[in-house]
Amino acid sequence: MRKLLTAAGLLLSFVSSASSFTVNFTSQAPANSDTLLMLVASNTPLTDAGLKQLADSENFSGNSGQHLHYLKPASPFERYQRLMLVGAGNASEHSASKAAFIGGDIARLLSKSAAKQVVIDTSALNSSLSDTELAAQLAFGANLASYKFNRYLSNATEPTLPALHFVVSDEKAAQRRHQQLTAVANGVRLARDLTNEPAMGLAPATFAAKALELKKLGVKVTVLDEKALEKNNMGAILAVGRGSARPPRLVIAHWQGSQQAPLAIVGKGITFDTGGYNLKTQADSIIRMTSDMAGAAAALGTVAALAEQKAPVNVVALLALAENMISDRAYLPGDVINTAAGLSVEIINTDAEGRLVMADALWYAENTLKPRAIVDIATLTGAKVTALGAYYAGLLTQHEPLALQLQQAADSVNEKLWRLPLSDDMRPELKSRIADLRNTGSSAGASTAALFLQQFVKNTPFAHIDIAGNALTGSSKGITPEGATGFGVQLLTEWALTQP
């Protein structure tokens, strides 16, 4: 440890644009550092006798979630005012997502500390990750865990962390990886900001305006207003949105980093969902409906993450934006609406509106953009929450290669998916007496909702991700603070980056 900390080397610094702390990668610890933070693995005994005695006296074993403070430690740490030991778990089992989780623990720990300059030493870990990847993931986790939505607090202050100095063997490699991960973190933060925003501050038009800001990253953004939606015969999204004084939009945000056929991501963007005339009657349910646009937020965050890192991929996000309100103009149970695909839909439940706005967007994606695959992401059904809670998002597809791609991406970033059935045997549940389809089935709600969506994609590999229950969290854990999670940005970014 002492050899690594005193090795000669060049100090390189990268200041994260998404968070209010500085991240440095260096082969030599700065002389003005006041704190040494050591990661300690549960499967690697401490070799320094003094540290081992200190850890043993406090029952510190290096398990994940453990930490130990010691002020003014003795030799060989005279230069530091404080020492922090942080449990890293079994280092031989480290993955990128586990390292990011530890970074979140570090952020919460340091947010309560008086430390100003912290050296983070991982040399004793023997991690399964390289020291550069480990350092970059720790910084990524700290970045996301330090997020806070405080726009409406009268005494708000930006969350801050001390400067973090990671001692690594290859400063440039660590910096490059950190820049990539910071782009992803910025995409997650964008999705969280949008999802946390109350409905009074986020209507379809203001969401579209936020998407237009991505032009500065080289993203091509097209906004279809009511006239354009009417011209494209998008009767479904217009029907859902016509009950509101704030009309619907379809936003197409395109990052063309390659000449391949694009990957399309369709996001549900109901900026507030009253349920329409099938009104939501439970207070704890309706108050969460400011987050019913989390799918669209994740889709836009993904494009932002890819554009910021200039990723060599061709990805387009389609944001189906509407406000589902009650008025004399609102659509009614029993109405029949026409979709851009030419299919008529009988409205059984006005609270099954997300699949309607996405139906038009899915048709537009396939027929206008000619993508090589389409994935939609949506806070779609209570049935998914009943089945999987917030432990997993639901994955529904009949395309096995696409299912495998998404599952691998999910496992890599720890945004967990669990596959639910999507079977044509359920098709009779969508049969209507007076229209081509009805907008709800009679059972298996998560699956019949996905089957409804599949009717609007004819010849393209298609998957549906239901993130109901995953968009918000009631407590801080790992890299996710209380509130909006930004779920889906990491998953979809990883999926896009790993496609041939």
Secondary structure as UniProt FT lines:
FT   HELIX           2..5
FT   STRAND          11..15
FT   STRAND          22..26
FT   TURN            31..32
FT   STRAND          35..40
FT   TURN            42..43
FT   HELIX           49..57
FT   TURN            58..59
FT   TURN            64..65
FT   STRAND          67..71
FT   TURN            75..76
FT   TURN            78..79
FT   STRAND          82..87
FT   HELIX           91..93
FT   HELIX           96..110
FT   TURN            111..112
FT   STRAND          117..121
FT   TURN            123..124
FT   HELIX           131..145
FT   TURN            151..152
FT   TURN            154..155
FT   STRAND          163..167
FT   HELIX           171..196
FT   HELIX           199..201
FT   HELIX           204..212
FT   HELIX           213..217
FT   STRAND          220..224
FT   HELIX           226..231
FT   TURN            232..233
FT   HELIX           235..241
FT   TURN            242..243
FT   STRAND          249..256
FT   STRAND          263..273
FT   TURN            276..277
FT   HELIX           283..286
FT   HELIX           287..291
FT   TURN            292..293
FT   HELIX           294..308
FT   TURN            309..310
FT   STRAND          314..324
FT   TURN            328..329
FT   TURN            333..334
FT   STRAND          336..338
FT   TURN            340..341
FT   STRAND          344..346
FT   TURN            350..351
FT   HELIX           354..364
FT   HELIX           365..369
FT   STRAND          373..378
FT   HELIX           382..388
FT   TURN            389..391
FT   STRAND          393..397
FT   HELIX           400..413
FT   STRAND          417..419
FT   HELIX           424..430
FT   STRAND          437..438
FT   HELIX           445..454
FT   TURN            455..456
FT   STRAND          462..466
FT   TURN            468..470
FT   STRAND          472..473
FT   TURN            478..479
FT   STRAND          483..484
FT   TURN            487..488
FT   HELIX           489..497
//
